[in-house]
Amino acid sequence: MIRSAVTICLVPEAAAGPFVFHGDCAAACATAARLGFDAVEIFAPDAAAVKALNLKKLLGDNGLSLAALGTGAGFLQRHLTLTSPSATVRAEAVNFVWAMIDVAAEFGSAVIVGSMQGRWTREVPRELARSYLTEAMFLLGGAAATLKVKVFYEPLNRYETNLFTTLGDAAEIVGSFPLPSIELLADLFHMNIEERDIAAALVNAESIADERRGGWPIVGHVHFADSNRRAAGFGHTDFAPIAAALREMNYDGYVSAEVLPWPDAEAAAAQTIAAFRVHFPRPVS
């Protein structure tokens, strides 16, 4: 069953970022539950900050699950990447994500690797950067498999990375890992920039998985965002073929609103859940 989620950002440096709720996790969870979301996705400063939330009680009181934990604060606040020219920094980046995996295991949740992937540069050429990323993801995927956690690798648009920008390119790499714990995050905003046909790209990624992963699914998480990074329905993306593609793939993860809080957080959340109900209706029992 496809489930709904909404983002909560607890990182002050990301106050202008594409997250629906900012700052007050308890209030955000209460609003998410009232509007009918299944889960929340949390962007926190680090693993210690997540542990300080008393999150099990907070989620339990509101009937919510934890869809995923973002790790981008490691890049935003500490300038950590998995492709840094410094071996020390790369190791710190791995440890940062690993700590998040440990926390996610308490909730049977997942961890996202997006901006932490970094870029290739003159100092770290493309193939070397890709080898660093592959090595790090293999380590993290092994840790995640042991703890029954997923690691979602997120291809970003060309303005945010130059490593893997399309779902197909990322699927070729992720599909080579003999670890079902590593899956792809399909962000519809990034895909709107980089893909010719979003729905076809999703189906193509799964066909790569069928060839390389023995049938293990490869798309594990979706960021549900419109063309302008506002809530679904506030831009020009046609979500009907995307929803049809996800159903064709038997996708059973979350579609999570990583979007700008426009015109305000509650309106963005309400628009998201309304769009979710249109495109992913639940069968009437």
C-alpha positions, 0 to 999 in steps of 0.5 A: 500500500502506498502511504503518505508522509510529510517533512519536518525540518529541525535544522535552523540553517535549512529554514528556507528549504523545501520542508513543510514544517519547521522547528516544532516537531510536536506541533508538526506531528499533531497537524500531520495526524489531524490532516490524515498523514500516515507518517513523517519524514524528519530532517534533523541536525544529527542522530543525537537530536533525533534521540532527544525528541522522545520520538516513539511517544510523539509518533505513538500519541499521534498514530504516525510512523517514521518514514525516513530520516534525512542526513543532509544536515551533515553537509549543511552544517558540517560540510561532510560528504561521502566524496570529499578529497579528505579521507578523514571527512569521508569517514566522518560522513560515513559515521554521521549516516551510520549513526542515523541508521542506528536511530532509524532501526528503532523505528523500522525506518529508513535513512536518506543519502542526498546532499551528503553524496557531494560532487566530483571536482578537479581535485576528486575526478568523476570516476574517483568520486563515484568509487568513493560514493560506491564504497561508502554506500556499500558500507552503509548498506551492509550496516543497514541490512544488519539492522533491517533498515533501508538506505535511500540514495537520492539522485539530485538535479544538476545544480546540486550534484554532478554525480548521478542526476537521473534515476536510470544512471543511479539505478545502474549503480544501485542495481549493481549492489548485492544488497536489497537494503540500498534503494533509490529515492525518486524525487519528483522535483529533481526528476522534473528537471532531469528526466524526459518522462518521469513515469517512464523513468520510474518504470525503466529503473525497475526494469534495471532492478529486475535485470540486476537485483533478481527482482528486488525493488529499486525505488523505495521512497518518493518525494511528492513535489510539483514542478516548482517544489510546491505541494502537488497541484500547485505547479504543472506536473501531471501526476496521473501517469506517475501514479499509474507507473508506481501502481504498475511497479507495485510500489508500496513505500511512502510518497512524502511531501518534501516541498516548500511551505507555500503559501504556509505550512498547513496549506501546503500539507493540506494540499498534499494530502488532498492530492494524495487522496486523488492519485492514491485512493484507498480501497473502501472497506 
